[in-house]
Amino acid sequence: MLVGLFLCPPSWAGDWVLLGPNGGDARTLAYDPQNPAHVFVGTSTGSIFFSTDGGRTWSDFAHLDGKDDYVVGHIVIDPKNPGVIFASGWSVEDQQSGSVFRSRDGGRTWVALAEMRGQSVRALAIAPSNSSVLASGTLDGVYRTEDGGDSWHRISPANHAEIRNIESVTIDPRDSNVIYAGTWHLAWKTSDGGITWHRINQGMIDDSDVFSIIVDPTNPSLVYASACSGIYKSESRGEAFHKVYGIPFAARRTRVLKQDPNNLSVVYAGTTQGLWKTADAGKTWKQVTDSRIVVNDILVDPRNSSRLLLATDRTGVMVSENGGLSLSSSNSGYSHHYVTTLLADRNAPGLIFVGIANEHELGGVFSFRDGGTWRQRSAGLGGRDVFALAQAADGTLIAGTNRGLFTLDRSAGVWRPIAIKATKSTSLPPTALKNDPPDPPPVTQSLMDARINDVDVAPHCWFVAASAGLFSTSDGRSWTGGPVLGKKDFVAVRSAGNLVVAATHTEVLVSADGGINWHLVNLPSHVTGVRGVTVTPDAEILVASADGAFRSSDLGKNWEHVLGGLPKNDLSFVSYDFSARTLLATSLSVRTIFQSHDGGRSWSRGPDVGYPLRRVAAVHGRLIAVTPFDGIIAQK
């Protein structure tokens, strides 16, 4: 039985374009055996990108099961019928989510194969001698199909203490009944299609996670295995291994092994510290890339063995034209970043800035100008994640990071930290409710190590929502702040005139006098996961949360759950566009942009943009939106 239908390319493609930034994380690579110029790359969030020119340029192609937490671990293509493609997926959030997916039309549509539904599929292989036979490795064991995926059955013993947590599977190139399975604790083998199994660990260090197994296509006695303890080689079909030396211990977490199809003595090892290569079947090894590159997969072009594609962490797809001796980016059209925030430059039309998380020195802040290319603007941030961007009246950029607040002058090229030391007033605000807890005693707090979640720049004041509390300054030098009414971990803050609204994940605080006095409002008790707040010039307050949008017209005394055109839950963002006097909202589950012209009472929805959205901004009459993991999209 088949379940699910996933169509691509999406209907919005003619109206929206993917802007980038190019690069990011790439998980797996595969090419069409009959046309190696056709290349697929899978991501860690369910997306598949496609290239028709050997990986030089890419287009967004498919999204498996509508899930953003699926790791596309493997893509395999039927060598006899390349229109048939399989992909494995597993969820990083729910171990009961995942499947094997199949396309019979070259990847245009996909179905989840029901008998594998609910399996965390970590490995997938197709038999070279019979493309109707595939094996999949899951956390539950090894499964096999003999009819091209129509039916599957477990071939490893149920509830086996060792043959589980499968990380790699390989099928013998000549005998589809011979299957190797690497687990989180050594490797196993069956020679009779799964009827019997035996451990193959002679010569391996005990407790080795086996990430990759390859079998020489002309000599099945020759088997290579990579593990967290190094690389191993067997000349006895895996019955005995010996360690291959030459790769230092620091680089031994080898995620993938690949043979050169035109010279089988050449083997590449993709490690967490670069790409390594042997030209003598494993006797000697040489590091051929920078050790900072984390290699997840390797593709050797069968038409030209000197040409390699690498799927990497943070640097996306890298290409080498000389067997790995030099690398360059090959990410045109490929974008897979965790973009957290978006800012349009108030003084330069067409110039935008984005903040990126989880990419260390390769992330931070990027800028883009219409008709141009992306430029990293992260010098001075020290590899920090960026969660908030704002701009002062004089053009100075402000970045809130996972460790402190930074500014970048218009004429400068390096961000500088703001050494915020804020003293918090001790008096109980006269507008506080009776049950509001008092603030703690006065302390001087430094924000150098605090996580900055949001920054709001008002004409005469900056407000900063941080893990250490709520802070403000009128001159960028003298600060006040800290916990407010006993609340500390603030995720959002917005102001309009003297009205300031700040939120933690579960509560909302309101000030009617520019942040001097605060009161805790009675947001409905079931509301959790507050993601954003906004206020209009008419003093309407709107809250976006996992439980939907909530609106108040009386400074938070009363709230209504906004359902007039908005989804009832999973709102990711709400913002007021002062230039158009319009409210904008996005959702992580509904792939469209919502607009309101009446203060949030009623909403209209735009066309399907093809992605769930984290936030949106109107930039000089053009909508630009942030996707959860695929960068920035924009109206043409």
C-alpha positions as CSV (number, residue, x, y, z in Angstrom):
1,M,0.0,0.0,0.0
2,L,1.2,3.5,-0.8
3,V,0.4,6.6,1.2
4,G,1.0,10.3,0.5
5,L,1.5,12.3,-2.7
6,F,4.1,15.0,-2.9
7,L,4.1,17.2,-6.0
8,C,6.8,19.4,-7.5
9,P,7.7,21.8,-8.8
10,P,5.2,23.8,-6.7
11,S,2.6,26.1,-8.3
12,W,4.2,29.3,-6.8
13,A,7.4,28.9,-8.8
14,G,6.4,31.5,-11.4
15,D,5.7,34.2,-8.8
16,W,8.4,33.7,-6.2
17,V,12.2,33.1,-6.5
18,L,14.7,31.7,-4.1
19,L,17.2,34.4,-3.3
20,G,19.6,32.5,-1.0
21,P,22.1,32.9,0.6
22,N,23.6,30.1,-1.3
23,G,25.1,27.1,0.5
24,G,24.4,25.7,4.0
25,D,24.2,22.1,4.9
26,A,24.0,19.3,2.3
27,R,23.4,15.7,3.3
28,T,23.6,13.2,0.4
29,L,24.3,13.1,-3.3
30,A,23.2,10.8,-6.2
31,Y,23.3,10.9,-10.0
32,D,21.3,9.4,-12.8
33,P,23.4,6.3,-14.0
34,Q,22.2,6.9,-17.5
35,N,22.8,10.7,-17.5
36,P,25.3,11.6,-14.8
37,A,24.7,15.3,-15.5
38,H,21.4,14.8,-13.6
39,V,22.4,15.1,-9.9
40,F,20.2,15.1,-6.8
41,V,21.2,16.5,-3.3
42,G,19.2,15.8,-0.2
43,T,19.1,18.0,2.9
44,S,18.4,17.5,6.6
45,T,15.0,19.1,6.4
46,G,13.2,16.9,3.8
47,S,14.1,18.9,0.7
48,I,15.7,17.6,-2.4
49,F,17.4,19.8,-4.9
50,F,18.1,18.9,-8.6
51,S,20.8,19.8,-11.1
52,T,20.8,19.2,-14.9
53,D,24.4,20.3,-15.4
54,G,26.4,18.1,-13.1
55,G,25.9,20.1,-10.0
56,R,26.9,23.5,-11.3
57,T,23.5,25.0,-10.7
58,W,20.5,23.8,-8.6
59,S,16.8,24.2,-8.3
60,D,14.5,23.3,-5.5
61,F,12.8,20.1,-6.6
62,A,10.8,18.2,-3.9
63,H,9.9,18.1,-0.2
64,L,9.3,14.7,1.3
65,D,6.1,14.3,3.3
66,G,5.9,18.0,4.1
67,K,8.2,17.5,7.0
68,D,10.9,20.0,8.0
69,D,12.6,17.6,10.4
70,Y,13.3,14.7,7.9
71,V,16.9,13.9,7.2
72,V,17.2,12.8,3.6
73,G,19.9,10.3,4.3
74,H,20.1,8.4,1.0
75,I,18.9,8.8,-2.6
76,V,19.2,5.7,-4.8
77,I,18.2,5.5,-8.5
78,D,17.3,2.4,-10.5
79,P,20.1,1.9,-13.0
80,K,17.8,0.2,-15.4
81,N,15.0,2.7,-15.1
82,P,16.3,6.0,-13.8
83,G,12.7,7.4,-13.6
84,V,12.4,5.3,-10.5
85,I,14.1,7.0,-7.5
86,F,14.1,6.0,-3.8
87,A,14.9,8.3,-0.8
88,S,15.2,7.5,2.8
89,G,14.0,9.8,5.5
90,W,14.1,9.9,9.3
91,S,12.9,12.5,11.8
92,V,15.3,14.3,14.2
93,E,12.3,15.1,16.4
94,D,10.2,11.9,16.4
95,Q,11.8,8.5,16.2
96,Q,8.4,7.1,15.0
97,S,8.5,9.3,11.9
98,G,10.2,8.4,8.7
99,S,9.9,6.1,5.7
100,V,11.2,5.1,2.3
101,F,9.8,7.3,-0.4
102,R,9.6,6.4,-4.1
103,S,9.1,8.3,-7.3
104,R,8.3,6.7,-10.6
105,D,8.4,9.8,-12.7
106,G,12.0,11.1,-12.2
107,G,11.2,12.8,-8.9
108,R,8.2,14.9,-9.9
109,T,5.9,13.1,-7.5
110,W,6.7,11.0,-4.5
111,V,4.9,8.5,-2.4
112,A,5.8,7.2,1.1
113,L,5.9,3.4,1.1
114,A,3.4,2.4,3.8
115,E,5.1,-0.7,5.1
116,M,8.1,1.5,6.0
117,R,6.0,4.3,7.4
118,G,6.9,5.0,11.0
119,Q,10.5,3.7,10.6
120,S,13.5,5.8,11.3
121,V,15.3,4.8,8.0
122,R,19.0,5.6,8.4
123,A,20.3,3.6,5.4
124,L,19.2,2.5,2.0
125,A,20.8,0.4,-0.8
126,I,19.8,-1.0,-4.1
127,A,21.2,-4.4,-5.4
128,P,23.6,-3.8,-8.3
129,S,22.7,-7.3,-9.7
130,N,18.9,-6.9,-9.4
131,S,17.3,-3.4,-9.1
132,S,14.1,-4.9,-7.7
133,V,15.9,-5.7,-4.5
134,L,16.6,-3.0,-2.0
135,A,17.6,-3.1,1.7
136,S,16.9,-0.4,4.3
137,G,18.4,0.0,7.7
138,T,16.3,1.4,10.5
139,L,16.6,1.8,14.3
140,D,14.4,-1.3,14.4
141,G,16.5,-3.5,12.1
142,V,17.0,-4.4,8.5
143,Y,14.2,-4.5,5.9
144,R,14.2,-5.8,2.4
145,T,12.0,-5.6,-0.7
146,E,12.2,-7.9,-3.8
147,D,9.5,-6.1,-5.9
148,G,10.9,-2.6,-6.2
149,G,9.4,-1.3,-3.0
150,D,5.8,-2.5,-3.3
151,S,6.2,-4.8,-0.2
152,W,8.8,-4.9,2.5
153,H,9.6,-7.4,5.2
154,R,12.0,-7.4,8.1
155,I,15.0,-9.8,7.5
156,S,16.7,-9.2,10.8
157,P,15.4,-11.0,13.9
158,A,12.7,-9.0,15.8
159,N,13.9,-7.4,19.0
160,H,17.5,-8.5,18.4
161,A,19.8,-6.9,21.0
162,E,22.5,-6.1,18.4
163,I,21.0,-6.0,14.9
164,R,19.3,-2.7,15.4
165,N,20.2,1.0,15.2
166,I,21.4,0.4,11.6
167,E,23.6,3.2,10.2
168,S,24.7,1.6,6.9
169,V,23.7,-1.2,4.5
170,T,25.4,-2.5,1.4
171,I,24.4,-5.3,-1.0
172,D,27.0,-7.5,-2.6
173,P,27.4,-6.5,-6.3
174,R,27.0,-10.1,-7.6
175,D,24.6,-11.7,-5.0
176,S,21.6,-9.8,-3.8
177,N,21.2,-12.2,-0.9
178,V,24.5,-11.1,0.7
179,I,23.8,-7.9,2.7
180,Y,26.1,-6.0,5.1
181,A,24.7,-3.9,7.9
182,G,26.7,-1.5,10.0
183,T,25.2,-0.6,13.4
184,W,26.0,1.7,16.3
185,H,28.0,-1.2,17.6
186,L,30.0,-3.1,14.9
187,A,28.7,-4.8,11.7
188,W,26.7,-7.8,10.7
189,K,26.3,-9.9,7.6
190,T,23.8,-12.3,6.0
191,S,24.5,-14.5,3.0
192,D,21.0,-16.0,2.6
193,G,18.8,-12.9,2.4
194,G,18.4,-12.5,6.1
195,I,17.6,-16.1,7.2
196,T,20.8,-16.2,9.3
197,W,23.1,-13.4,10.4
198,H,26.6,-13.3,11.9
199,R,28.7,-10.6,13.4
200,I,31.7,-9.5,11.3
201,N,34.0,-7.8,13.8
202,Q,37.3,-9.7,13.7
203,G,40.0,-7.0,13.6
204,M,37.7,-4.1,14.5
205,I,37.9,-2.2,17.7
206,D,34.9,-3.1,19.9
207,D,32.0,-0.6,20.1
208,S,32.7,0.9,16.7
209,D,29.8,2.8,15.0
210,V,30.0,1.6,11.4
211,F,29.0,4.6,9.2
212,S,29.8,3.2,5.7
213,I,30.5,-0.1,4.0
214,I,31.5,-0.5,0.4
215,V,32.2,-3.7,-1.6
216,D,34.5,-3.7,-4.6
217,P,32.3,-4.3,-7.7
218,T,34.9,-6.5,-9.5
219,N,36.1,-8.3,-6.4
220,P,33.5,-8.8,-3.7
221,S,36.0,-10.3,-1.4
222,L,37.4,-6.8,-0.9
223,V,35.3,-4.8,1.6
224,Y,35.9,-1.5,3.3
225,A,34.2,-0.2,6.4
226,S,34.4,3.1,8.1
227,A,33.7,3.6,11.8
228,C,34.3,6.1,14.6
229,S,37.5,4.2,15.3
230,G,38.9,4.5,11.8
231,I,38.8,2.7,8.4
232,Y,39.0,-1.0,8.1
233,K,39.7,-3.3,5.1
234,S,38.8,-6.9,4.5
235,E,40.0,-9.3,1.7
236,S,37.7,-12.1,3.0
237,R,34.2,-10.7,2.4
238,G,34.2,-9.1,5.8
239,E,35.1,-12.2,7.8
240,A,38.3,-10.5,9.0
241,F,39.3,-6.9,8.9
242,H,42.5,-5.0,9.5
243,K,42.8,-1.3,10.3
244,V,43.9,1.0,7.5
245,Y,46.5,3.4,8.9
246,G,47.5,6.9,7.8
247,I,44.5,9.0,8.9
248,P,45.1,10.7,12.3
249,F,42.8,9.9,15.2
250,A,41.2,13.4,15.0
251,A,39.8,12.7,11.5
252,R,38.7,9.2,12.0
253,R,35.0,9.9,12.3
254,T,34.6,8.8,8.7
255,R,31.0,9.3,7.5
256,V,31.3,8.0,4.0
257,L,33.6,5.9,1.7
258,K,33.4,6.0,-2.1
259,Q,35.5,4.2,-4.7
260,D,36.4,5.7,-8.0
261,P,34.3,3.7,-10.5
262,N,37.1,4.0,-13.1
263,N,40.0,3.2,-10.8
264,L,39.0,1.0,-8.0
265,S,42.4,1.5,-6.2
266,V,41.3,5.1,-5.5
267,V,39.1,5.4,-2.5
268,Y,37.9,8.6,-0.9
269,A,37.0,9.0,2.8
270,G,34.8,11.8,3.9
271,T,35.4,12.7,7.5
272,T,34.4,15.3,10.0
273,Q,37.9,16.8,9.4
274,G,38.1,16.9,5.6
275,L,38.4,14.6,2.6
276,W,41.1,11.9,2.5
277,K,42.2,9.9,-0.5
278,T,44.1,6.7,-1.1
279,A,45.4,5.7,-4.6
280,D,46.8,2.3,-3.6
281,A,43.7,0.5,-2.2
282,G,44.2,1.8,1.3
283,K,48.0,1.4,1.9
284,T,48.6,5.1,2.2
285,W,46.3,8.1,2.7
286,K,46.5,11.8,2.0
287,Q,44.4,14.6,3.2
288,V,43.3,16.6,0.2
289,T,41.0,19.3,1.6
290,D,41.0,21.7,4.5
291,S,40.4,20.0,7.8
292,R,37.5,22.4,8.6
293,I,35.3,20.8,6.0
294,V,32.8,18.3,7.3
295,V,32.1,15.8,4.5
296,N,28.7,14.0,4.6
297,D,28.8,12.4,1.1
298,I,31.0,12.1,-2.0
299,L,30.0,11.8,-5.7
300,V,32.7,10.7,-8.2
301,D,31.7,11.7,-11.7
302,P,31.8,8.5,-13.7
303,R,32.5,10.4,-16.9
304,N,35.6,12.2,-15.4
305,S,37.0,10.7,-12.2
306,S,38.9,13.9,-11.5
307,R,35.6,15.6,-10.9
308,L,34.1,15.3,-7.4
309,L,31.1,16.7,-5.6
310,L,31.0,16.8,-1.8
311,A,28.0,17.3,0.3
312,T,29.1,19.1,3.4
313,D,28.0,20.8,6.6
314,R,27.7,24.6,6.4
315,T,29.5,24.9,3.0
316,G,26.8,23.1,1.0
317,V,28.0,21.4,-2.2
318,M,31.7,21.7,-3.0
319,V,33.3,20.7,-6.4
320,S,36.8,19.6,-7.3
321,E,38.0,19.3,-10.9
322,N,41.3,17.7,-9.8
323,G,40.5,14.7,-7.6
324,G,40.1,16.8,-4.5
325,L,43.3,18.8,-4.6
326,S,41.3,22.1,-4.7
327,L,37.7,22.9,-4.0
328,S,35.3,25.6,-4.9
329,S,31.6,26.3,-4.0
330,S,29.0,24.8,-6.3
331,N,25.9,26.2,-4.7
332,S,24.2,28.4,-7.4
333,G,20.5,28.0,-6.6
334,Y,21.1,25.8,-3.6
335,S,20.2,27.4,-0.2
336,H,19.8,25.5,3.0
337,H,20.4,27.8,5.9
338,Y,18.7,28.4,9.2
339,V,17.8,32.1,8.6
340,T,16.5,33.6,11.8
341,T,15.8,37.2,10.9
342,L,15.5,39.7,8.0
343,L,16.1,43.5,7.9
344,A,15.6,45.9,5.0
345,D,18.1,48.8,5.0
346,R,16.1,52.0,5.7
347,N,18.5,54.1,3.6
348,A,19.4,51.9,0.7
349,P,16.5,50.6,-1.4
350,G,17.0,46.9,-2.5
351,L,19.5,46.2,0.3
352,I,18.6,43.5,2.8
353,F,20.4,41.8,5.7
354,V,19.7,38.4,7.2
355,G,20.9,36.7,10.4
356,I,21.9,33.0,10.3
357,A,22.4,30.5,13.1
358,N,24.2,27.1,13.6
359,E,27.0,27.8,11.1
360,H,29.7,29.2,13.3
361,E,32.3,31.2,11.4
362,L,30.5,30.6,8.1
363,G,27.2,32.2,9.4
364,G,26.4,35.4,11.1
365,V,25.1,38.2,8.9
366,F,24.8,38.3,5.2
367,S,23.7,41.2,2.9
368,F,22.1,41.1,-0.5
369,R,21.4,43.9,-3.0
370,D,18.9,43.5,-5.9
371,G,20.8,42.3,-9.0
372,G,23.9,41.4,-7.0
373,T,25.2,38.6,-4.9
374,W,25.3,37.7,-1.3
375,R,28.1,39.0,0.9
376,Q,29.0,37.8,4.4
377,R,29.2,40.6,6.9
378,S,30.3,38.8,10.0
379,A,33.7,40.0,10.9
380,G,33.9,40.6,14.6
381,L,31.0,38.3,15.5
382,G,33.3,35.5,16.4
383,G,31.1,32.7,14.9
384,R,28.1,33.7,17.0
385,D,24.5,32.9,16.0
386,V,22.4,35.9,15.0
387,F,18.8,36.0,16.2
388,A,17.8,39.7,15.8
389,L,18.7,42.5,13.4
390,A,17.7,46.2,13.7
391,Q,18.9,49.5,12.4
392,A,19.3,52.9,14.1
393,A,18.3,56.2,12.6
394,D,21.9,56.9,11.5
395,G,22.1,53.6,9.6
396,T,24.0,51.7,12.3
397,L,23.2,48.0,12.3
398,I,22.4,46.2,15.5
399,A,22.7,42.4,15.9
400,G,21.5,40.3,18.7
401,T,23.4,37.1,19.0
402,N,23.5,34.0,21.2
403,R,26.2,35.8,23.2
404,G,25.7,39.5,23.4
405,L,24.7,42.6,21.4
406,F,26.8,44.0,18.6
407,T,26.8,47.1,16.3
408,L,28.2,47.8,12.9
409,D,28.7,51.4,11.8
410,R,27.9,52.2,8.2
411,S,31.5,52.9,7.3
412,A,32.9,50.0,9.3
413,G,33.7,46.5,8.3
414,V,33.9,44.9,11.8
415,W,31.1,44.4,14.3
416,R,31.9,45.7,17.8
417,P,30.3,44.4,21.0
418,I,28.2,46.6,23.2
419,A,29.3,46.1,26.8
420,I,25.9,46.5,28.3
421,K,26.0,46.9,32.1
422,A,22.4,47.7,33.1
423,T,21.3,48.7,36.6
424,K,17.7,47.6,37.3
425,S,15.4,49.9,39.4
426,T,14.1,48.2,42.6
427,S,10.8,50.0,43.1
428,L,7.6,48.2,42.4
429,P,5.8,49.9,39.5
430,P,2.7,51.8,40.6
431,T,0.7,50.2,37.8
432,A,1.7,46.6,38.8
433,L,-1.1,44.3,39.7
434,K,-1.4,43.0,43.3
435,N,-0.3,39.6,42.3
436,D,2.6,40.6,40.2
437,P,5.9,39.4,41.9
438,P,8.3,42.1,42.9
439,D,11.6,42.5,41.0
440,P,14.8,41.1,42.6
441,P,17.1,43.5,44.5
442,P,19.1,45.9,42.4
443,V,22.0,44.3,40.5
444,T,24.3,45.3,37.7
445,Q,24.0,42.9,34.8
446,S,26.2,42.4,31.8
447,L,24.7,41.3,28.5
448,M,28.0,40.1,27.0
449,D,27.0,36.5,27.5
450,A,23.2,36.7,27.3
451,R,21.2,35.5,24.3
452,I,19.6,38.4,22.6
453,N,16.3,37.3,21.0
454,D,14.8,40.6,19.7
455,V,15.7,44.2,19.3
456,D,13.3,47.1,18.7
457,V,14.6,50.5,17.7
458,A,12.1,53.3,18.6
459,P,12.8,57.0,17.8
460,H,14.1,57.8,21.2
461,C,14.8,54.4,22.7
462,W,16.2,50.9,22.0
463,F,14.5,47.9,23.6
464,V,16.3,44.5,23.9
465,A,14.6,41.2,24.8
466,A,17.2,38.9,26.2
467,S,17.6,35.7,28.2
468,A,18.7,37.9,31.1
469,G,15.7,40.2,31.0
470,L,14.4,43.3,29.2
471,F,16.8,46.2,28.6
472,S,16.6,49.7,27.2
473,T,18.8,52.7,26.3
474,S,18.2,56.2,25.0
475,D,21.8,56.8,23.9
476,G,23.3,53.4,23.2
477,R,25.6,53.8,26.2
478,S,23.6,54.0,29.4
479,W,21.3,51.0,29.9
480,T,18.6,50.0,32.4
481,G,17.0,46.7,32.7
482,G,17.0,43.1,33.9
483,P,14.1,40.9,35.0
484,V,10.7,42.6,34.9
485,L,8.0,41.6,37.4
486,G,10.1,38.5,38.1
487,K,10.2,37.5,34.4
488,K,13.5,37.0,32.8
489,D,13.7,35.0,29.5
490,F,12.2,37.5,27.0
491,V,11.8,36.4,23.4
492,A,10.1,39.5,21.8
493,V,9.6,43.2,22.2
494,R,7.9,45.8,20.1
495,S,6.8,49.4,20.6
496,A,4.7,52.2,19.1
497,G,4.8,55.5,20.8
498,N,4.7,55.0,24.5
499,L,3.2,51.6,24.2
500,V,5.7,48.8,24.7
501,V,4.9,45.1,24.6
502,A,7.3,42.4,25.7
503,A,6.9,38.6,25.8
504,T,8.4,35.5,27.3
505,H,7.5,32.1,25.8
506,T,4.3,32.0,27.8
507,E,3.5,35.5,29.1
508,V,3.0,39.1,27.9
509,L,3.9,42.3,29.7
510,V,2.7,45.8,28.7
511,S,4.0,49.3,29.4
512,A,1.9,52.4,28.6
513,D,4.7,54.9,29.5
514,G,7.6,53.9,27.3
515,G,8.9,51.0,29.5
516,I,9.0,52.8,32.9
517,N,6.1,50.9,34.5
518,W,4.9,47.4,33.5
519,H,2.0,45.1,34.2
520,L,1.5,41.4,33.4
521,V,-1.5,40.9,31.2
522,N,-4.0,38.0,31.3
523,L,-3.1,36.1,28.2
524,P,-5.3,33.0,27.9
525,S,-3.8,30.3,30.1
526,H,-3.5,27.7,27.4
527,V,-1.3,29.9,25.2
528,T,2.3,28.5,24.9
529,G,5.1,29.0,22.5
530,V,4.9,32.8,22.0
531,R,7.0,33.6,18.9
532,G,6.4,37.2,18.3
533,V,4.5,40.4,19.2
534,T,3.6,43.6,17.4
535,V,1.7,46.8,18.1
536,T,0.0,49.2,15.8
537,P,-0.2,53.0,15.9
538,D,-3.8,52.5,17.1
539,A,-2.6,50.6,20.2
540,E,-3.7,47.2,18.9
541,I,-1.6,44.4,20.3
542,L,-1.1,41.1,18.5
543,V,0.7,38.0,19.6
544,A,1.8,35.2,17.4
545,S,2.1,31.8,19.1
546,A,2.0,28.1,18.6
547,D,-1.6,28.3,19.6
548,G,-2.5,30.9,17.0
549,A,-2.8,34.7,17.0
550,F,-4.3,36.7,19.8
551,R,-5.4,40.3,19.8
552,S,-6.1,43.0,22.4
553,S,-7.6,46.5,21.9
554,D,-7.4,47.5,25.6
555,L,-3.7,47.2,26.6
556,G,-4.0,43.5,27.3
557,K,-7.0,43.4,29.6
558,N,-9.0,41.3,27.2
559,W,-7.9,39.0,24.4
560,E,-9.6,37.4,21.4
561,H,-8.3,34.4,19.5
562,V,-8.1,35.7,15.9
563,L,-9.7,33.3,13.5
564,G,-10.9,35.6,10.8
565,G,-8.8,34.2,8.0
566,L,-5.8,33.1,10.1
567,P,-4.9,29.5,11.0
568,K,-6.1,28.6,14.5
569,N,-2.6,27.6,15.5
570,D,1.1,27.5,14.6
571,L,1.6,31.2,13.8
572,S,5.3,32.1,13.4
573,F,5.2,35.8,13.0
574,V,3.1,39.0,13.0
575,S,4.3,42.4,12.2
576,Y,3.0,45.9,11.4
577,D,4.2,47.5,8.1
578,F,4.1,51.2,8.9
579,S,4.6,52.3,5.3
580,A,1.5,50.4,4.1
581,R,-0.4,50.5,7.4
582,T,-0.9,46.8,7.0
583,L,-0.4,43.8,9.3
584,L,1.5,40.8,8.0
585,A,1.5,37.3,9.4
586,T,3.1,33.9,8.6
587,S,2.7,30.3,9.7
588,L,4.9,27.3,10.0
589,S,2.2,25.0,8.7
590,V,0.3,27.0,6.1
591,R,2.4,28.1,3.1
592,T,1.1,31.6,2.5
593,I,1.3,35.2,3.7
594,F,-1.7,36.8,5.5
595,Q,-2.6,40.5,5.5
596,S,-4.9,42.6,7.6
597,H,-6.0,46.2,6.9
598,D,-8.3,46.6,9.9
599,G,-5.9,46.2,12.9
600,G,-6.0,42.4,12.8
601,R,-9.8,41.9,13.1
602,S,-9.9,40.1,9.7
603,W,-7.3,38.6,7.5
604,S,-6.9,37.7,3.8
605,R,-4.5,35.1,2.6
606,G,-2.2,35.3,-0.4
607,P,-1.3,32.5,-2.8
608,D,0.7,29.5,-1.8
609,V,4.3,30.4,-1.8
610,G,5.5,26.7,-1.6
611,Y,7.2,27.0,1.8
612,P,6.3,27.3,5.5
613,L,7.4,30.7,6.6
614,R,9.3,32.0,9.6
615,R,8.6,35.7,8.9
616,V,8.0,38.2,6.1
617,A,8.8,41.9,5.3
618,A,7.6,44.4,2.7
619,V,10.7,45.8,1.1
620,H,9.9,48.8,-1.1
621,G,6.6,47.2,-2.3
622,R,8.0,43.7,-2.6
623,L,7.4,40.9,-0.2
624,I,10.4,39.0,1.0
625,A,10.0,36.0,3.3
626,V,12.1,33.8,5.5
627,T,11.7,30.0,5.2
628,P,12.6,27.8,8.1
629,F,15.6,26.2,6.4
630,D,15.8,27.1,2.7
631,G,16.9,30.7,3.0
632,I,15.0,33.7,1.6
633,I,12.3,33.8,-1.0
634,A,11.0,36.9,-2.7
635,Q,8.3,38.0,-5.1
636,K,9.6,38.5,-8.6
